[in-house]
Every structure is written in C-alpha cells, then in structure tokens.
Amino acid sequence: MNKVVAAYYWSFIPETAQTVLDLGCGAGDIARFSIRPSRVYGLDCDQTAVTVANQFAIARHWDLDSGEQLPFNSDQFDAVIAKDVLEHLRQPWVLLQEVHRVLKPGGTLLVSVICEFGRRTWSDYTHVRGFTEATARELVADSGFTVINVRRMGGVPLSSRLNFVHLNPWILRFPPLHWMWTSSYEVHAIRPTRRTRPM
C-alpha cells in the first residue's frame, strides 16, 4: 500500500480516534502512513510482516481465522480497519463478532473485500470467497453494525500517481468501468451506540 491509498483509508477514520486496530496489518502500512496521531495496533498471520509492522504499530502474530477471542479488551478501539482480509477466512462473521466486541459504541469500521468477479476472486489461491455489494453489506450488518455506505474500489489507471484515489468509487459507478477495474467493495459502518450484541 502506498501513501496515497493509505491516506484514502485514513480519511474515513474520525480525527478524534485515539486507538485504531488494523486487521491483517501486513507490514504496517496503515500505521506507517498514518495522517492521525492515533495509536495503531495490528494483527497478522505472517510473522515476518509483523516484525516489520512493529516499527510503526503495536503488532502481534495472530490467526484471524482461529475463532479465538481477539487479544484486546471490550470497547477498546475507536476504529477498526479490515482491508482485504475477510475473503481469506472460512467464517468471517466470527471475526466480525469479535470486532463488534472490541470496537467502542459509535466506533468506525472500514472493511474492504474482494469482489465477486471470478478472475479477481480466484487469482489468489488463498481466497475462500468473493463478495457482491449486497453480501458485503449483509455480512457487516448481520454482525451488528450499522452500514453507512458500500463503495466500489479498484485500480483505476494513474489514480495513485495523480492522487485521485478518492474519486475511484465515483468513476466505478459506470458499468463499463466497473467491469474493467472494480476489484473490491468497501463497507463503511459504525457500531451502534446502544449496547447490543450481534445475532
């Protein structure tokens, strides 16, 4: 992830967010390119990546598909980012139920999942599934979150170099461009302020 893409993801995180959890943090690019004075925590299954990520975040080796309780307190985070993670999990709803627990009421959730187009879903042998816009929304909503928006995202040519990544969801609304370049759906959601558990 480059600085421009990271800044796009950070634009969804409230300026008041003090603690952010990056699920599938990889080498810690979300923390490395932070535009907020937030403390970033990360979890990833790649120990080598976690070692690098610890230069920028408080990172830990963790199997996100284990079904185990995340190693954090309830209501600990102001925001959670899960970028390109859930398509790798057998039961992504189990992880999202844990995210619901560790995210503060009113906290922000940003999820990015691979789209349903076959060539994109199955070009990575570690992918378990792809998502449509509807199923991405349903997964997050069924895990107890209030969905604010679902956007299309993808590698529109020159968007990073010319710094217009923020326009990609608008560009990808048009069918020919959507079919050519959409690679993922982004779900922006919040945990409701009333203290209810997901079903």
Backbone as a ProteinNet text record, in pm:
[ID]
protein_1_A
[PRIMARY]
MNKVVAAYYWSFIPETAQTVLDLGCGAGDIARFSIRPSRVYGLDCDQTAVTVANQFAIARHWDLDSGEQLPFNSDQFDAVIAKDVLEHLRQPWVLLQEVHRVLKPGGTLLVSVICEFGRRTWSDYTHVRGFTEATARELVADSGFTVINVRRMGGVPLSSRLNFVHLNPWILRFPPLHWMWTSSYEVHAIRPTRRTRPM
[TERTIARY]
85	0	89.3	55.6	135.3	69.9	137.6	93.7	-42	-66.3	-192.1	-309.9	-294.4	-401.1	-425.2	-318.1	-332.7	-408	-377.3	-445.9	-595.3	-628.7	-769.7	-839.8	-778.7	-841.3	-849.5	-745.5	-748	-855.6	-896.1	-997.2	-1131.6	-1152.7	-1276.9	-1269.5	-1149.9	-1130.5	-1146.5	-1232.5	-1252.6	-1121.5	-1109.7	-989.2	-972	-1081.3	-1075.5	-1032.6	-1015.4	-981.7	-842.4	-835.8	-708	-648.1	-734.4	-686.2	-750.7	-667.3	-712.7	-656.3	-739.5	-696.8	-694.2	-579.2	-561.1	-552.6	-660.4	-665.8	-603.7	-511.6	-436.5	-341.7	-269.2	-190.3	-71.7	-32.5	83.3	205.5	276	397.9	369.4	243.4	210	194.6	153.6	145	39.1	-70.7	-172	-110.2	-31.1	35.7	150.7	224.3	340	298.5	186	140.2	23.4	19.3	-88.5	-91.1	-211.4	-228.5	-297.7	-309.7	-371.7	-271.5	-282.3	-194.9	-248.7	-306.2	-368.6	-264.1	-291.6	-210	-268.4	-186.7	-234.3	-185.5	-278.3	-249.4	-272.8	-196.3	-213.1	-207.2	-280	-275.3	-253.7	-167.7	-145.3	-90.6	-118.5	-73.1	69.4	128	263	362.3	439.3	531.8	636.7	684.8	784.1	726.2	603	537	514.2	477.5	454.4	582.5	694.8	823.3	847	816.1	830.3	727	603.6	494.8	522.8	596.5	625.4	713.7	767.2	839.2	741.9	616.4	518.8	395.6	370	248	281.1	180.2	191.2	129.7	213.4	164	189.7	104.6	113.6	77.7	146.9	116.2	-14.2	-109.5	-240.5	-310.7	-374.3	-454.6	-597	-635.7	-767.2	-880.8	-847.1	-949	-957.9	-893.6	-890.1	-1021.2	-1103.5	-1226.5	-1204	-1078.5	-1047.9	-1082.1	-1104.9	-1129.2	-1006.1	-1026.9	-914	-846.6	-714.7	-639.8	-651.3	-774.3	-798.7	-921.1	-929.5	-1043.9	-1167.5	-1282.9	-1406.8	-1405.7	-1464.5	-1477.3	-1342.2	-1239.6	-1104.6	-1072.1	-1129.8	-1085.7	-1188.8	-1136.5	-1221.5	-1252	-1165.4	-1185.2	-1115.4	-1170.7	-1111.6	-1110.4	-995.5	-981.1	-953.6	-1028.3	-1004	-994.6	-876	-855.7	-807.4	-890	-854.1	-821.2	-909.2	-888.8	-999.8	-1125.5	-1237	-1252.5	-1207.6	-1217.2	-1124	-1031.5	-937.6	-988.3	-1099.1	-1144.8	-1259.8	-1259.3	-1367.4	-1497.4	-1484.3	-1602.3	-1578.6	-1586.6	-1556.7	-1651.6	-1772.5	-1869.3	-1824.4	-1746.2	-1694.8	-1597.6	-1508.7	-1415	-1490.6	-1593.2	-1666.4	-1743.6	-1786.1	-1849.3	-1749.2	-1624.5	-1518.9	-1485.2	-1488	-1465.6	-1573.6	-1696.4	-1807.5	-1777.7	-1717.2	-1685.7	-1577.8	-1469.9	-1355	-1371.3	-1466.7	-1490.6	-1584.5	-1550.5	-1635.4	-1771.1	-1876.9	-2004.5	-1985.6	-2036	-2015.4	-1886.9	-1806.4	-1678.4	-1695.5	-1591.8	-1594.3	-1533.6	-1600.5	-1548.9	-1535.6	-1419	-1397.7	-1348.3	-1428.4	-1398.4	-1381.6	-1277.9	-1259.8	-1252.5	-1338.2	-1341.5	-1332.9	-1276.7	-1261.6	-1399.4	-1412.9	-1541.8	-1566.6	-1688.3	-1732.7	-1682.3	-1616.1	-1570.1	-1469.9	-1496.1	-1417.1	-1268.2	-1224.8	-1080.1	-1014.4	-1090.9	-1034.5	-1042.7	-1155.9	-1172.8	-1070.6	-1051.6	-972	-829.7	-785.6	-646.4	-549.4	-603	-523.4	-574.1	-488.4	-534	-570.7	-534.8	-573	-712.7	-776.8	-914.2	-1011.3	-1101.9	-1204.3	-1334.7	-1357.6	-1484	-1464.9	-1562.3	-1574.3	-1706.2	-1724.9	-1844.9	-1911.5	-2043.1	-2117.4	-2135.3	-2183.6	-2212.2	-2312.9	-2413.3	-2518.8	-2466	-2384.7	-2337	-2234.7	-2156.1	-2062.9	-2140.2	-2246.7	-2331.2	-2398.1	-2453.1	-2524.7	-2433.4	-2312.1	-2218.9	-2192	-2166.7	-2136.5	-2260.8	-2374.3	-2497.9	-2539	-2527.2	-2565	-2472.4	-2356.1	-2261.9	-2284.7	-2393.6	-2432.9	-2397.1	-2347.6	-2305.6	-2411.8	-2410.2	-2494.6	-2412.5	-2453.1	-2378.9	-2412.4	-2308.9	-2326.1	-2322.7	-2229.6	-2213.3	-2134.5	-2158.5	-2077.4	-2027.6	-1896.2	-1836.3	-1758.4	-1750.4	-1662.6	-1523.6	-1422.1	-1284.6	-1206.1	-1103	-1020.4	-906.7	-824.4	-703.8	-729.2	-796.9	-815.7	-677.8	-642.2	-507.5	-471.8	-351.2	-290.8	-355.2	-453.9	-523.7	-432.4	-340.1	-245.9	-141.6	-87.5	18.9	-29.6	-154.1	-207.6	-294.2	-295.9	-360.4	-510.8	-581.3	-727.3	-794.7	-731.7	-789.5	-928.4	-947.8	-1077.4	-1190.8	-1156.2	-1258.8	-1292.4	-1214	-1235.5	-1376.6	-1433.7	-1570.3	-1670.3	-1654	-1743.5	-1722	-1595.6	-1562.8	-1619.5	-1612.1	-1651.3	-1802.1	-1879.1	-2025.2	-2073.5	-1993.2	-2034.6	-2002.6	-2101.6	-2085.4	-1958.6	-1922.3	-1801	-1675.8	-1666.4	-1550.1	-1556	-1675.7	-1694.8	-1645.9	-1684.9	-1645.7	-1495	-1435.1	-1292.1	-1205.1	-1242.8	-1147.4	-1190.4	-1319.5	-1357.2	-1288.4	-1220.9	-1156.7	-1209.7	-1271.7	-1320	-1438.6	-1505.8	-1612.4	-1568.8	-1592.6	-1559.4	-1687.3	-1694.5	-1810.9	-1768.5	-1832.6	-1809.7	-1926.2	-1897	-2002.4	-1963.5	-2059.2	-2032.6	-2096.1	-2041.7	-2107.4	-2213.4	-2337.3	-2442.9	-2407	-2454.9	-2421.9	-2496.8	-2610.6	-2678.4	-2600.3	-2587.7	-2500.2	-2574.2	-2581.4	-2643.4	-2538.5	-2554.1	-2463.1	-2518.4	-2429.1	-2478.3	-2547.5	-2636.8	-2710.8	-2618.1
-118.4	0	124.4	219.5	341	450	563.5	671.8	728.6	737.4	793.2	703	572.3	477.7	477	479.4	482.6	607.4	720.5	844.8	835.7	765.6	745.7	668.4	561.2	483.6	564.7	641.6	723.9	831.3	870.3	976.1	933.9	804.9	755.6	747.8	761.3	749.9	887.5	900.8	1031.7	1087.6	1218.3	1284.7	1261.3	1231.3	1209.8	1068.4	980.7	840.9	831.5	776.9	762.3	623.8	523.2	385.4	322.9	263	201.6	60.3	-34.8	-172.8	-202.5	-250.5	-286.4	-438.5	-501.3	-646.8	-688.7	-785	-820	-706.7	-660.5	-538	-549.7	-673	-688.9	-620.6	-544.1	-476.2	-343.8	-315.7	-198.9	-69.4	-77.8	44.1	141.7	92.3	182.8	269.6	209.3	285.5	369.1	312.8	383.2	514.6	512.7	630.8	700.5	689.6	749.1	900.6	955.2	1100	1148.7	1060.4	1093.8	1061.5	1127.4	1094.5	974.8	877.6	762.1	655.9	578.8	460.8	344.6	282.1	174.9	40.2	-53	-191.1	-275.9	-383.3	-467.7	-615	-694.4	-839.8	-894.8	-995.5	-1058	-1198.7	-1288	-1427.6	-1447.3	-1345	-1354.1	-1294.9	-1381.7	-1336.5	-1239.7	-1264.7	-1174.6	-1035	-1027.6	-898.3	-829	-905.3	-848.7	-785.5	-848.9	-794.3	-656.5	-644.1	-514.3	-415.5	-461.3	-373.4	-313	-384.3	-334.3	-210.5	-173.5	-47	70.9	45	153.1	137.2	15.7	-13.7	-109	-135.8	-239.6	-363.9	-444.6	-556.6	-689.9	-786.1	-919	-1025.3	-1137.1	-1251.3	-1313.8	-1332.8	-1384.3	-1447	-1562.2	-1627.1	-1573.3	-1487.2	-1423.8	-1521	-1639.5	-1740.5	-1847.4	-1823.1	-1924.4	-1935.4	-1831.4	-1830.6	-1792.8	-1766.9	-1730.1	-1582.9	-1552.3	-1414.5	-1331.1	-1214.3	-1126.2	-1082.2	-1060.4	-1031.2	-885.4	-836.3	-698	-690.9	-581.4	-559.9	-520.6	-541.4	-494	-341.7	-286.3	-140.3	-69.7	-130	-73.1	24.6	3.7	78.2	178.8	289.7	391.5	357.2	279.8	242.2	109.6	35.3	-91.1	-91.7	-130.2	-144.8	-291.5	-347.2	-484.6	-478.5	-450.2	-431.7	-562.5	-615.6	-736.3	-854	-876.4	-983.5	-1088.1	-1042.8	-1134.7	-1239.5	-1209.9	-1308.8	-1427.9	-1416.3	-1524.5	-1616	-1579.6	-1650.5	-1745.4	-1859.7	-1956.9	-1906.1	-1837.2	-1785.1	-1638.2	-1549.1	-1407.9	-1344.9	-1397.4	-1343.5	-1363.9	-1469.5	-1492	-1380.8	-1345.3	-1235.6	-1104.4	-1079.2	-953.3	-943.9	-1056.2	-1053.4	-1011.4	-1054.2	-1011.3	-863.1	-819.7	-677.2	-594.2	-642.4	-574	-559.7	-660.7	-656.6	-553.4	-550.1	-465.1	-321.3	-295.9	-160.6	-88	35.3	114.6	142.9	154.4	200	334.5	344.9	464.5	461.7	358.2	347.2	313.9	340.8	325.8	192.9	126.8	4.9	29.1	-3	4.6	-130.6	-194.7	-327.9	-318.9	-383.1	-395.3	-543.8	-587.4	-729.3	-743.3	-854.6	-879.7	-894.4	-845.3	-851.4	-990.6	-1009.3	-1142.6	-1182.2	-1093.7	-1127.9	-1243	-1349.5	-1471.5	-1451.1	-1376.3	-1359.6	-1288.8	-1204.4	-1133.8	-1220.2	-1286.9	-1370.8	-1483.6	-1549.6	-1672.2	-1654.6	-1530	-1508.2	-1526	-1536.6	-1562.1	-1693.2	-1793.3	-1924.7	-1925	-1820.1	-1814.5	-1756.7	-1709	-1659.5	-1776.2	-1758.8	-1859.1	-1823.6	-1692.9	-1645.3	-1507.7	-1468.1	-1331	-1276.1	-1145.8	-1080.9	-996.8	-995.3	-896.2	-774.2	-664.9	-547.9	-584.1	-663.2	-698.8	-787.4	-888.5	-978.5	-911	-817.4	-742	-660.7	-595.7	-517.1	-607.4	-719.8	-809.2	-867.4	-904.6	-962.6	-864.7	-740.7	-639.9	-608.2	-592.1	-561.4	-675.5	-799.5	-914.8	-935	-870.8	-880.1	-770	-694.2	-597.8	-453.7	-423.3	-288	-216.4	-84.7	-2	39.2	-4.9	24.9	166	246.1	382.6	384.5	308.6	312.8	191.2	150.9	49.7	112.8	109.7	171.6	68.5	91.6	12.2	74.5	-12.1	37.3	-50.9	6.2	-70.8	12.5	-52.8	9.2	90.6	202.5	292.4	344.7	332.4	371.4	514.6	528.4	655.5	721	655.6	719.9	745.3	653.3	676.5	780.6	766.2	856.8	1001	1018.8	1154.2	1197.6	1112.9	1145.9	1173.4	1083.1	1094.7	963.2	888.4	763	787.1	901.2	931.4	941.3	956.9	963.1	825.4	725.6	592.8	537.2	546.8	494.4	562.2	690.6	761.6	713.9	700.6	655.3	515.1	429.8	289.8	268.2	374.4	360.6	327.3	356.7	339.2	197.7	125.7	-16.9	-57.7	3.9	-45.8	-33.7	77.1	98.2	7.1	-14.3	-106.4	-246.2	-294.9	-429.4	-440.1	-333.6	-337.5	-328.1	-241	-205.4	-232.3	-259.9	-287.2	-414	-404.1	-522.5	-552.5	-453.1	-475.9	-385.1	-420.5	-338	-293.9	-167.9	-113.6	-85	-135.2	-112.7	-22.1	92.3	187.8	174	144.2	117.4	171	171.4	206.9	102	90.9	9.7	96.8	51.4	133.2	168.1	282.9	328.5	249.2	191.4	107.1	-23.5	-73.3	-186.9	-318.4	-357.6	-485.8	-573.3	-700.7	-796.8	-839.3	-870.1	-920.2	-1053.6	-1086.7	-1212.7	-1329.3
0	0	0	-85.6	-87.6	-2.2	6.1	93.2	51.7	-78.1	-127.3	-90.5	-109.8	-75.3	75.4	153.4	299.5	343.7	284	319.3	288.1	179.1	145.3	257.2	306	413.8	542.6	570.2	690.5	684.4	564.2	553	612	631.1	690.7	843.1	896.9	1041.3	1104.9	1204.9	1268.2	1325	1318.5	1370.6	1519.5	1588.7	1733.3	1771.1	1672.5	1702.2	1764.2	1882.3	1951.6	1934.1	1918.4	1902.7	1780.3	1696.2	1571.5	1563.9	1525.5	1505.8	1357.4	1308.8	1168.2	1159.4	1111.6	1099.4	966.6	971.2	851.2	816	914.9	902.1	807.6	772.2	684.8	743.5	662	706.7	776.7	806.8	887.7	811.5	684.9	604	652.9	708.6	763.1	872.5	960	1066	1010.3	919.3	861	795.3	725.4	653.6	724.3	854.7	931.7	914.4	902	897.7	1024.8	1123.4	1251.1	1362	1476.4	1589.6	1668.6	1598.1	1662.9	1695.1	1798.4	1828.8	1750.9	1665.8	1578.3	1630.6	1643.1	1678	1553.1	1538.2	1421.5	1454.2	1375.2	1384.4	1244.6	1232.1	1102.2	1124.4	1028	1039.9	989.4	928.8	873.5	973.7	1038.1	1142.2	1088.3	967.2	909	890	839.8	821.8	954.9	1056.7	1189.4	1244.5	1220.1	1265.6	1203.7	1075.6	1007.4	1061.1	1077.5	1122.2	1259.2	1341.9	1476.8	1477	1362.9	1352.5	1353.8	1317.7	1301.6	1390.3	1436.8	1512.2	1626	1706.7	1809.1	1747	1684.6	1604.1	1673.1	1638.6	1700.1	1597.2	1604.4	1518.5	1566	1471.2	1511.4	1391.9	1413.9	1311.3	1321.9	1228.2	1233.1	1203.1	1155.5	1124.3	1232.4	1346.3	1451.9	1527.7	1524.2	1602.4	1747.7	1784.7	1922.7	1948.8	2074.9	2114.9	2084.9	2025.8	1995.9	2125.9	2123	2246	2290.6	2297.5	2336.2	2426.2	2499.1	2587.5	2507.1	2565.5	2504.6	2499.3	2394.2	2378.3	2382.6	2324.5	2333	2219.2	2100.2	1982.6	1934.1	1883.9	1822.2	1677	1614.1	1474.2	1447.1	1352.9	1308.1	1156.3	1099	954.9	924.6	830.9	783.9	632.5	582.2	439	375.7	284.6	209	300.5	396.7	495.1	490	490.1	512	403.6	281.6	174.3	195.1	290.8	320.6	432.7	495.7	615.4	585.7	654.6	638.5	700.7	814.8	884.1	921.1	823.4	852.3	952.6	963.3	1058.3	1202.2	1228.3	1363.8	1401.2	1308.8	1334.4	1353.9	1272.1	1284.7	1416.5	1470.5	1602.2	1709.5	1693.3	1784.9	1764.2	1639.8	1612.1	1680.6	1675.4	1743.4	1891.8	1950.6	2094	2125.4	2045.5	2079.5	2031.7	1941.2	1892	1988	2019.1	2108.8	2044.8	2123.8	2068.1	1997.8	1876.8	1796.8	1717.5	1735.8	1665.8	1518.4	1441	1295.3	1252.8	1159.2	1097	947.5	892.4	748.7	700.7	613.8	561.5	410.9	359.1	214.6	182	86.3	48.8	-103.1	-147.3	-290.4	-355	-477.6	-545.4	-603	-652.9	-696.8	-833.8	-907.7	-1041.8	-1033.3	-1106.8	-1094.2	-1105.4	-1204.1	-1224.3	-1106.3	-1036.1	-921.6	-795.3	-779.7	-661.7	-658.4	-770.9	-771	-824.3	-843.4	-885.3	-769	-648.1	-527.6	-467.6	-461.1	-414.4	-265.7	-191.8	-50.5	-29.9	-136.9	-124.3	-105.1	-12.6	15.2	-55.6	-77.7	-133.7	-195.1	-276.4	-322.6	-271.2	-283.1	-231.3	-339.4	-338.2	-414.7	-324	-381.8	-297.9	-189.2	-226.9	-131.5	-19.1	-53	52.7	142.7	88.6	172.8	275.4	229.2	319.5	423.6	379	469.8	576.5	537.6	634.8	748.6	713.3	815.3	898.6	833.5	906	998.4	950.9	1032.1	1151.3	1149.5	1261.2	1363.7	1347.1	1449.1	1420.9	1300.5	1267.3	1184.1	1190.3	1105.3	984.5	866.7	744.2	697.7	675.9	626.6	474.3	416.3	271.6	225.3	100.7	33.4	-96.2	-117.1	-235	-315.1	-444.7	-530.2	-528.4	-531.4	-534.8	-630.7	-689.2	-781.3	-835.6	-912.8	-965.9	-1090.7	-1076.5	-1190.2	-1231.4	-1358.6	-1401.8	-1359.8	-1307.1	-1266.8	-1145	-1082.8	-971.1	-851.4	-823.6	-713.9	-753.2	-871.9	-915.8	-923.9	-971.8	-986.7	-867.7	-764.7	-637.6	-651	-723.2	-725.4	-687	-596.7	-547.2	-488.7	-424.2	-362.1	-464.3	-592.6	-697.8	-756.2	-723.7	-782	-759.6	-638.6	-621.7	-715.4	-739.1	-831.2	-974.1	-1014.8	-1150.3	-1175	-1072.8	-1088.2	-1078.4	-1069.1	-1073.8	-1214.3	-1314.9	-1453.4	-1501	-1557.1	-1587.4	-1662.9	-1774.1	-1841.8	-1754.1	-1680.3	-1594.1	-1472.4	-1420	-1307.3	-1343.9	-1460.8	-1502.5	-1525.9	-1574.5	-1603.5	-1479.2	-1383.8	-1279.5	-1136.4	-1111	-972.1	-924.2	-811.8	-753.8	-613.8	-549.4	-413.9	-382.7	-274.5	-219.6	-81.1	-51.8	79.6	154.6	276.2	361.2	475.2	484.9	592.5	688.7	815.6	912.5	1049.4	1140.2	1279	1369.5	1489.2	1590.4	1657.3	1660.1	1723.2	1867	1910.6	2047.2	2152.9	2116.6	2215.1	2225.5	2342.9	2370.2	2346.7	2219.8	2185.8	2121.5	2135.7	2073.4	1939.8	1841.9	1713.1	1732.1	1638	1643.9	1611.8
[MASK]
+++++++++++++++++++++++++++++++++++++++++++++++++++++++++++++++++++++++++++++++++++++++++++++++++++++++++++++++++++++++++++++++++++++++++++++++++++++++++++++++++++++++++++++++++++++++++++++++++++++++

